Amino acid sequence: MSMTKSFQMDIVTPDKTALSREVTSLVVPAAEGYLGVLANHAPMMAELMPGRIQIKEPNGKKAIIVVSGGFMEVKDNKVSILAESVDYIEEASVADFSGLDMRKAEEALKEAKKRLAEL
């Protein structure tokens, strides 16, 4: 039986460490498109766009973190993400979106529909 390799991931906002845990994979919304990170990834820095970070933990559990954008550093089997704001959605099902600001999400949806109608 093979063990999946994991690495440390920390997500930090200006006022706190939002999340700190061992993960086996990470997919982030980088400026040039989505980027995957596994254990022992080469050192790098990347600008992050607003979007969803998908994480997978050693126990197989998956989660989504919504970030406002920011920066990611990968170095020495550790990922550090600096973001202005973070929303955490455990197990990423529709029922778990209660942690998000639904009013803001509904306003953004309304604005997007309005812009589409103007095209």
Kinemage of the C-alpha trace (Angstrom):
@kinemage 1
@onewidth
@group {chain A} dominant
@subgroup {mainchain}
@vectorlist {calphas} color= white
{ca met a 1} P 0.000 0.000 0.000
{ca ser a 2} L 1.525 3.342 -1.053
{ca met a 3} L 1.376 6.428 1.084
{ca thr a 4} L 0.340 9.630 -0.649
{ca lys a 5} L 2.879 12.358 -0.042
{ca ser a 6} L 1.637 15.501 1.632
{ca phe a 7} L 2.925 19.011 2.209
{ca gln a 8} L 2.174 21.963 4.468
{ca met a 9} L -0.230 24.646 3.194
{ca asp a 10} L -0.792 27.972 4.984
{ca ile a 11} L -3.252 30.649 3.862
{ca val a 12} L -2.699 34.010 5.527
{ca thr a 13} L -4.834 37.174 5.384
{ca pro a 14} L -3.802 40.585 6.764
{ca asp a 15} L -5.424 39.828 10.135
{ca lys a 16} L -4.941 36.067 10.672
{ca thr a 17} L -3.785 32.666 9.503
{ca ala a 18} L -6.990 31.533 7.798
{ca leu a 19} L -5.961 27.925 7.259
{ca ser a 20} L -2.944 25.775 8.122
{ca arg a 21} L -2.940 22.060 7.313
{ca glu a 22} L -1.309 19.143 5.553
{ca val a 23} L -2.623 18.565 2.024
{ca thr a 24} L -1.819 16.138 -0.796
{ca ser a 25} L -2.809 18.394 -3.691
{ca leu a 26} L -3.779 21.941 -4.410
{ca val a 27} L -5.252 23.670 -7.486
{ca val a 28} L -5.055 27.473 -7.480
{ca pro a 29} L -6.388 30.214 -9.790
{ca ala a 30} L -3.049 31.620 -10.991
{ca ala a 31} L -2.835 34.678 -13.237
{ca glu a 32} L -2.029 32.501 -16.272
{ca gly a 33} L -4.670 29.837 -15.522
{ca tyr a 34} L -5.258 27.134 -12.940
{ca leu a 35} L -2.097 25.625 -11.483
{ca gly a 36} L -1.706 22.306 -9.661
{ca val a 37} L 0.715 21.660 -6.812
{ca leu a 38} L 1.756 18.260 -5.440
{ca ala a 39} L 4.372 17.273 -2.839
{ca asn a 40} L 7.989 18.117 -3.731
{ca his a 41} L 6.942 20.747 -6.295
{ca ala a 42} L 9.729 22.942 -7.665
{ca pro a 43} L 10.127 26.314 -5.920
{ca met a 44} L 7.995 29.042 -7.494
{ca met a 45} L 6.005 32.224 -6.948
{ca ala a 46} L 2.651 32.941 -8.608
{ca glu a 47} L 0.108 35.731 -8.615
{ca leu a 48} L -3.372 34.454 -7.765
{ca met a 49} L -6.594 35.719 -9.297
{ca pro a 50} L -9.891 35.842 -7.396
{ca gly a 51} L -11.330 32.324 -7.474
{ca arg a 52} L -11.494 28.879 -5.922
{ca ile a 53} L -8.589 26.949 -4.448
{ca gln a 54} L -9.271 23.220 -4.416
{ca ile a 55} L -7.492 21.201 -1.755
{ca lys a 56} L -7.290 17.484 -1.102
{ca glu a 57} L -6.240 16.243 2.319
{ca pro a 58} L -4.317 13.032 3.131
{ca asn a 59} L -7.579 11.377 4.292
{ca gly a 60} L -9.109 11.969 0.830
{ca lys a 61} L -11.385 14.776 2.002
{ca lys a 62} L -11.759 17.653 -0.472
{ca ala a 63} L -12.539 21.289 0.258
{ca ile a 64} L -12.774 24.613 -1.531
{ca ile a 65} L -11.302 27.906 -0.396
{ca val a 66} L -12.487 31.053 -2.174
{ca val a 67} L -9.813 33.762 -2.287
{ca ser a 68} L -9.880 37.391 -3.351
{ca gly a 69} L -6.588 36.984 -5.215
{ca gly a 70} L -3.099 37.317 -3.811
{ca phe a 71} L 0.219 35.500 -4.083
{ca met a 72} L 1.480 31.944 -3.606
{ca glu a 73} L 4.981 30.766 -2.787
{ca val a 74} L 6.036 27.129 -3.107
{ca lys a 75} L 9.320 26.329 -1.342
{ca asp a 76} L 10.766 23.384 0.606
{ca asn a 77} L 7.563 21.292 0.419
{ca lys a 78} L 5.502 24.152 1.853
{ca val a 79} L 2.919 26.389 0.168
{ca ser a 80} L 2.254 29.859 1.556
{ca ile a 81} L -0.697 31.794 0.175
{ca leu a 82} L -1.185 35.471 0.988
{ca ala a 83} L -4.731 36.687 0.278
{ca glu a 84} L -6.758 39.781 1.127
{ca ser a 85} L -9.798 37.677 2.097
{ca val a 86} L -10.778 34.003 2.326
{ca asp a 87} L -14.039 32.046 2.486
{ca tyr a 88} L -13.782 28.354 3.391
{ca ile a 89} L -16.247 25.800 2.078
{ca glu a 90} L -15.910 22.344 3.640
{ca glu a 91} L -16.669 19.489 1.205
{ca ala a 92} L -17.794 21.984 -1.477
{ca ser a 93} L -21.421 20.962 -1.866
{ca val a 94} L -24.156 23.523 -2.522
{ca ala a 95} L -25.422 23.149 1.061
{ca asp a 96} L -22.008 24.299 2.329
{ca phe a 97} L -22.110 27.734 0.718
{ca ser a 98} L -23.724 29.213 3.868
{ca gly a 99} L -20.317 30.529 4.968
{ca leu a 100} L -20.243 32.894 1.987
{ca asp a 101} L -21.851 36.299 1.918
{ca met a 102} L -24.929 35.338 -0.102
{ca arg a 103} L -26.027 38.965 -0.468
{ca lys a 104} L -22.761 39.845 -2.216
{ca ala a 105} L -22.983 36.716 -4.375
{ca glu a 106} L -26.565 37.524 -5.412
{ca glu a 107} L -25.608 41.129 -6.242
{ca ala a 108} L -22.689 39.910 -8.368
{ca leu a 109} L -24.979 37.460 -10.189
{ca lys a 110} L -27.547 40.215 -10.839
{ca glu a 111} L -24.803 42.506 -12.187
{ca ala a 112} L -23.423 39.749 -14.431
{ca lys a 113} L -26.899 39.032 -15.861
{ca lys a 114} L -27.397 42.766 -16.477
{ca arg a 115} L -24.074 42.987 -18.366
{ca leu a 116} L -24.963 39.918 -20.448
{ca ala a 117} L -28.328 41.440 -21.371
{ca glu a 118} L -26.536 44.582 -22.600
{ca leu a 119} L -24.388 42.607 -25.064
